[in-house]
């Protein structure tokens, strides 16, 4: 009923679509028929995460909601301070997400109970990315951050050359030891760092 701003999530049986009409839809992968839908009370701007049969989705109602993937039944809600624009990331029983106020949160994937929060920089619209003991996320003020996944401690910050906004999840390529940030409205489209924060390269088609 309204625009879709994010990529669908696909598993063996279903296609999950988050919409600005406040609803998360589960479609049958074979024929596109509706399996279920649930109204979460606010627009959904990020792709859900799916781990062990549970969907995790952020909302513009300042929430992250956990739903049973089989039927959409709500399991819990966790509160943020502002819109959760990007999708959550989940690993080892912990769900990580950020809000538009610039807060990065970690909580129990089973209950949503907060474990830590940090505010490393400016407004955040992106999804976190994880590698080993680090969480990577960018803000709209051209900064890329690495936080300790266990406690949120800031490990390093880099301001991407050429400016711009970091709205999408960083791309982590472990075998190349790269963390790549896509940049919106900057002079570069992509900027790459090592997981330890060393600058590797920047790419713009005009060069």
N, C-alpha and C positions, 0 to 999 in steps of 0.2 A: 504493500500500500504506500510505501515511501522508498526513497533511494537506498541502495546497498553500497556502503563505502568500503567494504573489506572483502577479502577473498573468502570463499567458502572453505569449510573443513570437510575432508572426505575420509571415511574409514571403510571397512569391508562391506558394510550394508547400507550406509546412509551418507547423505550430503547435508551438512549443517550450515544454515545460512542465517547470519545476524543482520537485522534490518533497523533502519531508523524509525520504523513504525512500532518500536518497543518490543518486537517479538523475535524469538529464536525459533527457526523452523528446522525440522528433521524431515528430509525427503528420502524416499526409497531410491537407492542408487540405481536399481534396474530400470525403473520406469518414471521416476520423478513424482510419484504420488506422495501425498502428505502422510507421514507417519504420525507426527504430532507437532504442535506448536504451543508456545507458552509466552504470555505477555509479561515482561519483567518490569514494566512500569516506567521505562525510560529508554531513550534511543541507545542502540548498540553500534559502536563504531569500530570495534576490533574483532579479529578472528578468535573464536574460542580456542581453548586448549582442551585436549582429551587425553586422559590418563586413567587406566584401569577402570574403564566404564563410567567415568565421571567427566562431565563437561564443566569448564570454568570460563565464565564470560564476564567482562566488565561492562558497566552501564554508565550513561550520562546522569544517572541518579545517584552518583557517588558510591556505587556498590560494586563488589564482585560477588557473583552468585554461582554456587555449585549445583549442578543438576544431574540427575541420573540419565545417562545417555539412552537407555532403553525406552523410557517413557516420558522424559522431561520433568519428572518429579523433583521439586526443589529440596535440597539437602541442607543448605545453610546460606546465609548472607554475611558478608563482611563489609564494614564501612571504610570509606576513604574520606578525604577532606574536600574533594572536588571530583569532576568527571573522571572516570577511568576510561580513557579514549582508546588506548592500545589493548591488545589481548594479554592475558596473564601467561606466565611461563611456569611450568611445574616440574620439579625433580626431587626425588628422594623424600617424598612426603611433605614437601614445602611448596607453596604457591607464591610466586613473586609477581608484583604488579606495581604500577605507578599512577599518579593522578595529575591533573592539570595544574595543581599548586606546586608541583615539583617534588612531591614526596614519593619515595620508593619504599614499598612494604614487603615484608615476608610474613607468611602466616601458615598455620597448619592446613595442609590439604584435606585433612579429615574433618576439621571443625571450623576452619576459618579464623581461629584465634590468632591474634597478632603476636609475632615473635620479635620483630624489630621494624623500625622505620628510620629512614634517613632522608635528608633534603640536600642533595649534592649541588644543585644549581637552579636553573630557571624552570619554566613550565615544561612539562613532559607529556607528549602525546604518543610515545612509542612503546613497543613491547620489549621487555628485557630479553637478553640472550645470555646463555650460560656456557661456561667452559671451565672444567675442573672446579676450582674453588672461587671462581670469579663470576660476577654478574656485570654485563655491559649494557649501558643504556645512554641515549643521547637526549639533549633538550633543544628547545627552539632557539637558544642563544648560541648555537654553533659548538657546543661542548659535548665531548664524549667522555663518559665516566666509567671507571672500573671500580666496583665495590666488592668487598668480601662477602661471599654468599652466606657465610655462617652468621655474620653479625652486622653486615652493612657498612663496615669501616671503609672509608675512601682509600683506595690503593693508588689511583692516579687519575688525572684530568688532562685532556688535550683539547685545545681549541682548533677546530678544523681550518686549514688554510683556505682563504677565499670566502669565509663566512657562509651563511645560509642556515636553514633549519634542519634538524635531524628528527624526522617524523616517523620513520620506519625502524623496525628492529635491526640492529647490527647483524651482519652476516658473519658467522664464525666458521672458519675453515681450519680445523685443528691440524691436518696433515701439512698445510702450508704455513702454519703459525701466523694466521692473519685474522684480524678483526676489521671488517669493511663497513664503513658508514656510507649510506646513500644520503645525498645532500639536496635539499630543495631550496631553490632561489639563491644558490651560491655560485661562485665561479667554477667550482668543480662539481661533477656529478657523483664521484666516488672518491673516498679517501681511506687508505689502508694503514693500519698500525699492527704491531706485534701484540700479543696478549700482555706483554709487560709495558706497553705504552709507547714504544719507539715508532716514530714515523717511518713508513715504508715508501708510499707513493700516493700521488693524486692523479685523477684522470678527468679530463674534459674533452669532448669530441672536437672542439675547435683547435686543439693543439696538435 
